[in-house]
Amino acid sequence: MISNILVIFATIILFLFSVSKFSKNIERVAGEKVKLYLSKITETRLRSTFMGFIANAIVQSNSALTVTLVGLVNAGLITFRGSLGVIIGSNVGNTLTSQMLAFNVIGLAPLFIVIGFMMRRFHSPIKHYSGPVFYFGLMFLSLSYMQLLINPYIESPEMIKLISTVSNIHIAIIVGIIISLIFQSSTVTSILAITLATQGLLNFDQAFGIIMGSGIGTTATAVIASIVMNTAAQRTALSHLLFNVVGVILTVSFHTPIKKALEYLSSDIGQTLANAHVLMSIITAVLLLMIFNLYAKLVEKIIPDKGLFHKTRNVIENKI
């Protein structure tokens, strides 16, 4: 057990290291044209929201997309307010797992590492871009390794039996947070909840609570990554967390009428859960887009200009 804990901590440290290196390398290689393009595509809330929706609909990894986004914000390629729309859109795009073919970015991590390493053997300008490619792969390889370490615990019969004993939506939300926090994947947690529901082990409230709670748990990846980053990146990570908190609050408040309305569309509980997830994400997105400026000001007020953990961040950066 002690050995497993040490390996998990070592993997987290590797993840923090690769995130810091990825951000520094991408800032070094990015030219003014790239910065101008990214700033243009995220300069309005609707455009950046659409961009986030499309990106996550293709990638189907909220953690992967948000960690990358936080790195781009830290590198100064996207502003904090520009990232807000991407966060909002990505959470809606993440609900399309059951409808679209997932593109497994984490599964391609070794390929990025190999390509990045081989690029170092070439002369400029190819060599110039080897760093971001290599550390991008290393970042997601560490995430993949964390998932492998946790897999036996999540897929054990004892864990499935524990999940099936969830008594109400409030406890289900907490269970969803914990599972997604450990597994680092809201998609996997959602699929697990829907599977248990279709098998009759969970009712709608229990499964839906786990699905919505998983959105909060998966934000831990970006929050941890932002510790070694600047103020704007930390604000982006916090905005991701707040989006899912708002979604959970709306879920607790309106899950019963939503369930009754959606049951008219489909008698299949799996389809009803998928529809409810999409609907709640859209409602949350529309609400936050309507109060976009207040949303941004709230995050800016919570995270001071120097950022949280700025002393810790300086120590880590100096050592790395």
N, C-alpha and C positions, 0 to 999 in steps of 0.2 A: 504493500500500500504506500509506504514512504517513497519507494522507488518510482511508482506511478505518479505520485504528486510532484516529485522533483522533475520528472520528464515533462509534465504538463506545464510547470512554471518555466522550464527551459524553453519550451515551445512558445510560450507567451512572450518571453524576452526576445526570441528570434523574430517573432512577428513585429514587435516594437522596433527592433533594429532595422528590419526590412522596410517598414513604413517610413521611417526617418530617412533612410537612404534613397528610397524611391522618390520622395518629395524633393530632396536636394538635387538628385540627378535630373528630374524632369524640369525643375526650375533652371538648371544650367543649360539644358539643350533647347529649351523652348525659345523660339525667336519672337520678335514683336508681332509678326503676322499671325502666329498661333494664338498669342494672347489677344489680339484684336478679334480673331474669329470666335474664340470662346466667349469673350465679353459681349460680342454682338448677338450670339445665339442665346445668351442668357440675360439679355438686357431688359426684357419684359417678362412679367410673371407668367403670361399665357404661353409664350414661346418656350421658356425654360421648363414649364410644367409638361408641355407636350414632349419636349426632349427627354425628360425623366421617365415619362410613361413609355415611350418607344424603347428607350435603352433597357429598362427593366423587363419589359414585355419580351425582349429578345434574350437578355442574359438570364432572367429569372433567378437572380441572386441579389436580394436587397443588401445583404452584408457586403458583398463584393462591390456593388455599385457605390454604396455609401462610403466605404473605405477609400475607394478611388476618388470619389468626389471630394472628400475631406483632404486628401493629398493634393488635389488640384487647387483647392481653396488656399491651403497652406503655402503652395508655390506661387500664389498670386495670379493664377491663370483664370480663376473665377472669383467674383466678389461674394461676400457672405449673402447679400440679398439675392444675387443671381442664383445661388445654390438652393435657396428656399423653394423656388418653383420646381427645381429638379427633384428635391426631396418629396414634395407633394405629389408630383407626377409618378415618381418611382414606386410609391406606396400603392397607387392604383394599378400600375403595371404588374406589380408583384402578385396581384390576385388572379392573374390569368394562367396560373400554373396548369390547371386541369384542361385549359382550352388550347394551349400552345405548346409546341415542342421546345423543351428547355435547351438552352445552349450553355453547357457546363464549363464556365470559365475556370472554376477551381480544378476541374479535371484536366485542363490544359496547362496548368502551372508548370509541370516538368518540361513541357515543350518550350515555354517562354524562357525557362532557365537555360536550356540547351542552346536555344537560338541566341540568347543574350551573351552566353559564353563564347559561342562561335563568332559572333559579331566583333568581339574584342580582337580576333585574329586578322581582321581586315584593316585596311587603311581608312583614313577619314574620307568621306563623312560617315560611312557605315559604323566605324568604331565609336564615333561620337554619340551614337544612340544606343549603344550596348548596355549602358548602366540602367536606364529606365526599364528596358525590356527584362533584364536579368532580375532586378529587384522587384518588379511587378510579379514575376513568376515566383520568387522566393516568398513574397508576402502571402500569396494564396496557397503556396505549398505548406506553409506553416499552419494556415487555417485548415487545410485538408488533413494535416497530421493530427491536429487537435480533434477533429471529427473522428478519426480512426481510434484515438485513445479513448474517446467517450462512447463509441459505438456499442461495445459489449454491455455497458451499463443500461443504455437506452433500450436496446432490443431484447433484454432479458425478460423471461416470463414474469418475474417478480415485479419489474417496473410496469409492464403492461397491466398486470393485475392491480397495482397501486393506482394507476391512472383511471381504471374503470370504476374505482370506488369513489370518485369525485362526487360530492353531494349536491353542489349548486354552482351557479355561474360565477359567483365571487371566488370560490375556491378554485374553480376551473381556470379562471384568469391567472391566479397565482401559479398554478401548475404549468400553464402555458408559458409563463415568464421563465420559470425555473428550467423547463426542458429546453426552451430555445436559447436561454442563457448558456446552458451547458453545451448544447449541440451546435450552437452558432448558426442555426438555420431555421427561420420561420417557415420556410417551404416544407421542410421535412416534418416539422412539428404539425403543420396543418394537414399534411397527407396522413400522418399517423392518427390524428383526431378524426378525420373523415372516414378512415378505414375502420376504426373502432366503432364509429357511429353506424356505418353500414352493416357491421357485424352484430349490432344490437347491444354492444357493451357500453355505449354512451348515448344519452338522449341529445336533443338539439341544443338545449341550454349548456350542457356540459361540454360538448364538442365545440360549440361556437365560442364559449369562454376561453377554451384552450387556444383556439385559432387566433382570437383577438389578443390574448395575453402574449402569444408568441411574438407579436410585433414589437412589444416592449423589450422582450429578452434579446432579440436580435440586434437591438441598437447598441448593445454593450461593445460590439466589435469596433464601431466607429468612435464610441466614447473613450475606449482604452487607447485607440490609435491617436486620438486628439491630444492626449496628455503630453506628448512630445512635440506638439505643433503649436502654431500661433493662435492669437485670439479669434481670428475669423474662422479658422478650422474648428476650434472648440465650439463656437456659436453654431456652426453647421451641424455638428454632432448633436448638440443640445436640441436643435430644431427638429431633428429626426426623432429624438426621444419624445418631445412634446407632441408631435403629430400623432404618435401611437397612443400616448396617454389620453389625448382628446378623443381618439377613436374608441378607447375602452370606456371612457365616461359616457359617450353616446350609446355604446352597446348596452351598458348596464341600464341606461334610462329607457331605451326603446326596443330592446330585443324581443319583447313579447308581441307588440303589434307588427313588427317586421316579420317575425316568424309566421304569424297568422296570415299576413298578406302574401308571403312567398309560398306558403303551402298550397295556395290556390293555383300557382303556376306549375308546381311539380310535387308529386307525392313521394318522390325519392329523396331521402334525407341527405344523401351525399350531394345531390344537385342543389337542394335547398340551402345547404351550408355554403356551397361555393357561391351561389347567388347572393346570399346574405353578406358574405365577405366582400364581394365586389360592391354591393350597395353601400355598406358602411364606409368603405374606403372612399367612394365617390362623395358621399355626404360630408365626410370629414374634410376632403379636399376642397369641395365647394365652399364650405364654411370658412376655412382658413384662407382661401383666395379672396373671399369677401372682406376679411379683416386683415389682409396681408400686411399692411403697414403697422398695425397694432401688434401683430404677431412678431414682426421683425424687431420692433421697439422693445417688446417684452424680453426677447432673447438677449438683445443688446444690454438691457438693464440687469439681467441675471448674471451675464458674463461681463466682468469689468474690462476696461481697455487693456489692462496688462494680461488679461486671461487668467484662468485658474491654474494652479500648480506651476506658475511661471518659474519659481525657484527650482522645483524638481525638474522641469523641462530643460532649464539651462545646464543643470548638472548632468543629465542624460546626454544632451547634445555634446557637451565638452568631452565626456568619456568616449562617446562614439566617434 
